[in-house]
Amino acid sequence: MDFVIIGGDAAGMSAASRARRHLPGLTITVFEKTQDVSYSACGMPYNIADASSDIEALVVRHAQVFRDKQDIHLLTGHEVTKIDIHRKQVSGITLDGASFSHGYDKLLIATGASPTIPPIPGVDLPGVLPLKNLEDGRKIKSFLADQPVQKTVIIGMGYIALEMCEALSARGIQVDMVKPRPGLLPWMAPELSTVVIDTLSAHHVGVHDGHHIKKIEKEASSLRVVCKELTLSADMVLVATGVQPNSAIAAAAGISLGAGSAIAVDSFMRTSVEDIYAAGDCADALHVVTGKSAWIPLALRANRSGWAVADSIAGKATALEGIAGTAVFRVFDLEVARSGLTEKEALAAGFTPESVTIQSRSRAHGHPGATPIWVHMVGDKGSGRLLGTQMVGHEGTAHRINAIAVALHNKMTVAQFSQTDLAYAPPFGPVWDPMLTAAVQLMKQI
């Protein structure tokens, strides 16, 4: 059997490695359009923050290791441009312009996601850079090393944008953020968003939301981001306006798409076409709260879904339950976390949501070093079910959210969650954990 994989990042190489362990005699061919496979994309902002760190340190395993140690036919610099589902064949072009084609018995599409580049005049100017893959990271790090960058404008205010605020500030660079829509993160509760904005302001980051960007232009040796009522000068512009699934090749082949125009898959990662799977950031997933298709590209899902495909290829079919959209990131010394639905998302899914926002402490009363924790919790008025939670705090926030994720996977009610036996010791939290306090308050409304 010839197992062909399009894409050599997290999902693709996880599938290839696990398939090799299951089936030592299997022919495995991976086509990757770049020269990079198996690297820590999530680590790029932290690597960029340190001028002395080599960005190649983010590479987990080099391509040649897969070839030599696992006998995986890994072809870098090979971009697949077409899937012929009738002939069971993929075809494409190499970096040097040569054409290629290859047949398959089983196919995995693991093409990931690409940065969403807004149609702004000047977005292609030198010094205007996105950050998604390792090559993007190399370009940013090289630009910072070669150019006297003192000011940067970040277009966008998502996870990567906020993490890059810290990274660039750590290098003594003044940062301004700008985006067309009002508000920081569209999913964040206003009370929590205020905390994040206050943290950004305390670190001298300019937050300019609600400004439509007309153009980016070159002025002498610097750049200018021109809005209707605002102009920001910069030595470098970072475009961080989100990502989109690389699903066009699947759609062109007649494979069905799901939420967010990602490739639609079932719990076994099977697409609408027999013998074709999809995994990672290019594929959708079942949301454990709504029971519907969702596209939330995150690292754990990519690796886990790659494993599931390999298991199925080996005849050990593994179904994945789904996702809760659990995410965490850092903004300077602030931890931001979420899992599940916002009120707006819950309403759109057919629930009758109610929410509370509480402020508690990271340590017991009287224990030195305590800092505030804010918890925003959403529940369903009809069923009492816990629907989602957001948290912001300077310590003890990032790992607390995992308890919420477990509760969502098990479809717990707010009342049931309020009875969970969470750990207590003065250095780690109050007797009534902030999450339990929020649950008790939310019970009064649902």
Residue pairs with C-beta under 8 A, 6 or more apart in sequence:
1 23
1 26
1 27
1 105
1 106
1 313
2 27
2 29
2 103
2 104
2 105
2 106
3 16
3 19
3 26
3 27
3 28
3 29
3 104
3 105
3 106
3 107
3 108
3 313
4 29
4 30
4 31
4 90
4 102
4 103
4 104
4 106
4 107
4 108
5 12
5 15
5 16
5 28
5 29
5 30
5 31
5 107
5 108
5 110
6 12
6 31
6 80
6 83
6 90
6 107
6 108
6 109
6 110
6 111
6 249
7 30
7 31
7 32
7 108
7 109
7 110
7 111
7 112
7 246
7 280
7 282
8 16
8 30
8 31
8 32
8 34
8 36
8 37
8 38
8 63
8 74
8 76
8 110
9 32
9 36
9 37
9 38
9 39
9 41
9 110
9 112
9 280
9 302
10 38
10 110
10 112
10 280
10 299
10 302
10 303
10 306
11 108
11 110
11 112
11 279
11 280
11 281
11 283
11 302
11 303
11 305
11 306
11 309
12 30
12 32
12 37
12 108
12 110
12 279
12 280
12 306
13 30
13 37
13 38
13 61
13 66
13 306
14 302
14 303
14 306
14 307
14 310
15 108
15 110
15 279
15 306
15 307
15 309
15 310
15 313
16 28
16 30
16 66
16 70
16 72
16 74
16 310
17 66
17 70
17 72
17 310
18 306
18 307
18 310
18 311
19 26
19 28
19 309
19 310
19 313
19 314
20 26
20 28
20 70
20 71
20 72
22 310
22 311
22 313
22 314
22 316
23 313
23 314
26 313
27 73
28 71
28 72
28 73
29 72
29 73
29 75
29 102
29 104
30 37
30 66
30 72
30 73
30 74
30 75
31 75
31 78
31 79
31 80
31 90
31 92
31 102
32 63
32 74
32 75
32 76
32 77
32 78
33 77
33 78
33 79
33 80
34 76
34 77
34 133
34 134
34 135
35 63
35 76
35 77
35 135
36 59
36 63
36 76
36 133
36 134
36 135
37 61
37 62
37 63
37 66
37 74
37 76
38 59
38 60
38 61
38 62
38 66
39 58
39 59
39 60
39 134
40 58
40 60
41 58
41 132
41 133
41 134
41 299
42 299
43 58
44 55
44 58
44 131
44 134
44 136
44 137
45 131
45 160
45 163
45 164
45 166
45 167
46 163
46 167
47 53
47 55
47 57
47 58
47 137
47 141
48 55
48 137
48 140
48 141
48 144
48 164
48 167
48 168
49 166
49 167
49 168
49 170
49 171
50 170
51 144
51 145
51 171
55 134
55 137
55 138
55 141
58 134
58 137
59 134
63 74
63 76
66 72
66 74
67 73
67 74
77 94
77 95
77 96
78 92
78 93
78 94
78 95
78 100
79 92
79 93
79 94
79 95
80 90
80 91
80 92
80 249
81 91
81 92
81 93
81 249
82 90
82 91
82 92
82 249
82 252
82 253
83 89
83 90
83 107
83 109
83 249
83 250
83 252
83 253
83 255
83 276
84 90
84 91
84 253
85 253
85 254
85 255
85 273
85 276
87 103
88 103
88 104
88 105
88 107
88 275
89 101
89 102
89 103
89 104
90 101
90 102
90 104
90 107
91 99
91 100
91 101
91 102
92 99
92 100
92 101
93 99
93 100
94 100
104 275
105 275
106 275
106 276
106 277
106 313
107 275
107 276
107 277
108 269
108 276
108 277
108 278
108 279
108 306
108 309
109 249
109 250
109 255
109 263
109 271
109 276
109 277
109 278
109 279
109 282
109 283
110 278
110 279
110 280
110 282
110 306
111 245
111 246
111 247
111 249
111 250
111 280
111 282
112 245
112 246
112 280
112 281
112 282
113 132
113 243
113 244
113 245
113 246
113 281
113 282
113 297
114 132
114 243
114 244
114 246
115 130
115 131
115 132
115 136
115 239
115 240
115 241
115 242
115 243
116 241
116 242
116 243
116 244
117 123
117 130
117 239
117 241
118 155
118 213
118 239
118 241
120 155
120 213
120 214
120 215
120 216
121 214
121 215
121 216
121 217
122 128
122 215
122 216
122 217
122 218
122 223
123 216
123 239
125 216
125 217
125 218
125 223
125 237
127 143
127 147
127 223
127 234
127 235
127 236
127 237
128 216
128 223
128 236
128 237
128 239
129 136
129 139
129 140
129 143
129 236
129 237
129 238
129 239
130 136
130 238
130 239
130 240
131 137
131 140
131 160
131 164
131 238
131 240
132 243
140 236
140 238
143 149
143 236
144 171
144 236
147 235
147 236
148 235
149 173
149 235
149 236
150 172
150 173
150 174
150 235
151 173
151 174
151 175
151 176
151 222
151 233
151 234
151 235
151 236
152 168
152 173
152 174
152 175
152 176
152 234
152 235
152 236
152 237
152 238
153 175
153 176
153 177
153 178
153 223
153 225
153 232
153 233
153 234
153 236
153 237
153 238
154 161
154 164
154 165
154 175
154 176
154 177
154 178
154 237
154 238
154 240
155 161
155 177
155 178
155 179
155 213
155 225
155 237
155 238
155 239
155 240
155 241
156 177
156 179
156 239
156 240
156 241
156 242
157 177
157 179
157 184
157 185
157 207
157 209
158 185
158 240
158 241
158 242
159 327
159 329
160 240
161 177
161 238
161 240
162 196
162 200
162 329
162 331
162 336
163 329
163 330
163 331
164 175
164 238
164 240
165 175
165 177
165 200
165 203
165 205
165 331
165 332
166 203
166 330
166 331
166 332
168 175
169 175
169 203
169 204
169 205
169 332
174 204
175 204
175 205
175 206
176 205
176 206
176 208
176 232
176 234
177 200
177 205
177 206
177 207
177 208
177 209
178 208
178 209
178 211
178 213
178 225
178 227
178 230
178 232
179 208
179 209
179 210
179 211
179 241
180 210
180 211
180 212
180 213
181 209
181 210
182 209
182 210
183 190
183 193
183 209
183 210
184 193
184 196
184 197
184 207
184 209
185 193
185 196
187 338
187 342
187 344
187 345
187 390
188 196
188 336
188 338
188 390
189 342
189 355
189 357
189 376
189 390
191 357
191 374
191 376
192 336
192 357
192 374
192 376
192 390
192 391
192 392
195 334
195 374
195 392
196 331
196 334
196 336
196 392
197 207
199 331
199 332
199 333
199 334
200 207
200 331
200 332
201 207
202 332
203 332
206 232
208 227
208 230
208 232
211 227
211 228
211 229
211 230
212 227
212 228
213 225
213 226
213 227
214 226
214 227
214 228
215 226
216 223
216 224
216 225
216 226
216 237
217 223
217 224
217 226
218 224
219 233
221 235
222 233
222 234
222 235
223 233
223 234
223 235
223 236
223 237
224 231
224 232
224 233
224 234
225 231
225 232
225 233
225 234
225 237
243 281
243 297
244 260
244 261
245 260
245 261
245 262
245 263
245 281
245 282
245 283
245 295
245 297
246 281
246 282
247 257
247 261
247 262
247 263
247 282
250 257
250 263
250 271
250 278
250 282
251 257
251 261
253 273
254 273
255 263
255 264
255 271
255 272
255 273
255 276
255 278
256 263
256 264
256 271
256 272
257 263
257 264
257 284
258 264
258 265
258 284
258 293
258 295
259 284
259 292
259 293
259 294
259 295
260 284
260 294
260 295
261 295
262 281
262 282
262 283
262 284
262 295
263 271
263 278
263 282
263 283
263 284
264 271
264 272
264 283
264 284
264 293
265 271
265 277
265 278
265 279
265 283
265 284
265 285
267 286
267 319
267 320
267 321
267 322
268 277
268 308
268 312
268 317
268 318
268 319
268 320
269 277
269 278
269 279
269 283
269 305
269 308
269 309
269 312
269 320
270 276
270 277
270 312
271 277
271 278
277 309
277 312
279 302
279 305
279 306
279 308
279 309
280 297
280 301
280 302
280 305
280 306
281 297
281 302
283 305
284 293
284 294
284 295
285 293
285 294
285 295
285 296
285 301
285 305
285 320
285 322
285 323
286 292
286 293
286 294
286 320
286 321
286 322
286 323
287 293
287 294
287 296
287 322
287 323
287 324
287 325
288 321
288 322
288 323
288 324
288 408
288 409
288 411
289 324
289 340
289 341
289 349
289 387
289 388
289 408
290 341
290 345
290 349
292 349
294 323
294 325
296 323
296 325
296 327
298 323
298 325
298 326
298 327
301 323
304 320
305 320
307 318
308 318
308 319
308 320
311 317
311 318
312 318
321 409
322 409
324 339
324 340
324 404
324 405
324 408
324 409
325 338
325 339
325 340
325 341
326 337
326 338
326 339
326 340
326 401
326 402
326 404
326 405
327 337
327 338
327 339
328 335
328 336
328 337
328 338
328 397
328 398
328 401
329 336
330 336
330 398
333 394
334 392
334 393
334 394
335 391
335 392
335 393
335 394
335 395
335 396
335 397
335 398
336 390
336 391
336 392
336 397
337 390
337 391
337 392
337 397
337 398
337 400
337 401
338 388
338 389
338 390
338 391
338 401
339 388
339 389
339 401
339 404
339 405
339 408
340 378
340 386
340 387
340 388
340 389
340 404
340 405
340 408
341 349
341 351
341 353
341 378
341 387
341 388
342 378
342 388
342 390
343 353
343 355
343 378
345 388
346 353
346 378
346 380
346 387
346 388
347 353
351 380
351 382
351 385
351 387
352 380
352 381
352 382
353 378
353 379
353 380
353 381
353 387
354 378
354 379
354 380
354 381
354 442
354 445
354 446
355 376
355 377
355 378
355 379
355 442
355 445
356 376
356 377
356 438
356 441
356 442
356 445
357 374
357 375
357 376
357 377
357 438
358 374
358 375
358 377
358 434
358 437
358 438
358 441
359 372
359 373
359 374
359 375
360 372
360 373
360 374
360 375
360 430
360 432
360 433
360 434
360 437
361 370
361 371
361 372
361 373
361 429
361 430
361 434
362 370
362 371
362 372
362 373
362 393
362 394
362 395
362 396
362 397
362 428
362 429
363 369
363 370
363 371
363 396
363 426
363 427
363 428
363 429
363 430
364 370
364 424
364 425
364 426
364 427
364 429
364 430
364 431
365 430
366 426
367 426
367 427
371 393
371 394
371 395
372 393
372 394
373 391
373 392
373 393
373 396
373 397
373 400
373 434
374 391
374 392
374 393
375 389
375 390
375 391
375 434
375 435
375 437
375 438
376 389
376 390
376 391
376 438
377 386
377 388
377 389
377 414
377 435
377 438
377 439
377 441
377 442
378 386
378 387
378 388
378 389
378 442
379 385
379 386
379 387
379 413
379 414
379 442
379 443
379 445
379 446
380 387
380 446
381 445
381 446
383 413
384 413
384 414
384 415
384 443
384 446
385 411
385 412
385 413
385 414
386 404
386 407
386 408
386 412
386 413
386 414
386 416
386 417
386 439
387 408
388 404
388 408
389 401
389 404
389 435
389 438
391 397
391 400
391 401
391 434
391 435
396 428
396 429
400 433
400 434
400 435
403 420
403 422
403 435
404 435
407 416
407 417
407 420
414 439
414 442
414 443
414 446
415 439
415 443
417 435
417 436
417 439
418 436
418 439
418 440
418 443
420 436
422 433
422 435
422 436
424 430
424 431
424 433
432 440
